[in-house]
Structure formats: C-alpha cells, structure tokens
C-alpha cells in the first residue's frame, strides 16, 4: 500500500502564494513530522525544507501530490 500525503495528519498548509484580486493563490503544503524537521537540508534537494507540494488555485485548496516524497519518514515505518 502506498503512503499518501493527502491522508497524512502531518501535511499542513502554511500560507498561499501568488494571490491577486481575481484569484486565491496556491496553497503551500509542508510536512510537520518531527523526523522530517530534523533531516539535513540536502535531503530536500533544491526545495525548501519540508516542502511537499503546492495546492490548487481555488478557495478550498487541495494538495496536488498523489503519493509521498522520497524523504517521507512514514515510508520507513513497517506496518
């Protein structure tokens, strides 16, 4: 079974970016898992630390990621 960030309780929208008077702007989603916050910065490549994905440009924004990033701490857990 694949891990999905959209179902994870650690996925939090911090703020919106690029909003104008005619659009809401995309939400920026970050992982607030305690383990991911302690990972070194080079784990995330050229992205911001713990950044997962952008959301849709709607009032009720939703994350656009379908699975989970490769650095996800939930992937290492055995179920």
N, C-alpha and C positions, 0 to 999 in steps of 0.2 A: 504494500500500500504506500502511495506517495504522500509525502508531507505537503500540505498546502498552507501557505501563509495566510490566505483569506480566512482560514478556520482557526488560526492561532490567536491566543489571547495576548501575545506579546507584540503584535503588529499595531502600531499607534500612528495616527495621522498627526503630525506636529503643526503644520500650517499649510496654507495654499500659496501657490506661486503663479505669477502672471495674470492675475485677475484685472479686468477692466470694467467699465460701466456696463458693457454688454455681455460679459462672461464671468463666470465664477472663479476660474483658475483651477489648475490641477492640484490636488492634494499631494503632499509629500509624505510617504509612509516610511517609518523607521522601525527597526526591531529593538525592543527594550528588554530583551532577555538578559539576565545577569551575566551569562557566559559570553554572549556576543559583545557586550560592552568592554570586556577585558581582552578581547582579541587584538593583536597588533594591527596597526593601520595598513600595512602592506597586504593583509589578508583580503581587504576590500578592493584592491586594485586602484583605479583612478576615481573611484566614487567616494562620497562622504562616508564617514564611519557609521556603520549600522544602517545605511540607506538600503531600502529594499526595492521600492518602485514608486512611480507616480500614480496618481489616481485619475479617474475620468474627469472631464471638464463639465460637470453637472452639479446641481445643488447638493444632491445626496451622492457625493463622490464615492467610488468604489475602487479598490486596488486593481491594477491591471495584470498582476503577476498570476500565473496559473499554478506553479509549483512552489519551490523554495530555492533561495540562492545556495550555492555550493558550500558556503561557510556557515550555514544554519546549524546551530547547536542541537536542534531537535532531530536532525538527521542521524547523529551519532548514537542516539538512545536506542536501545533494543526494546521492542515491545513484546 
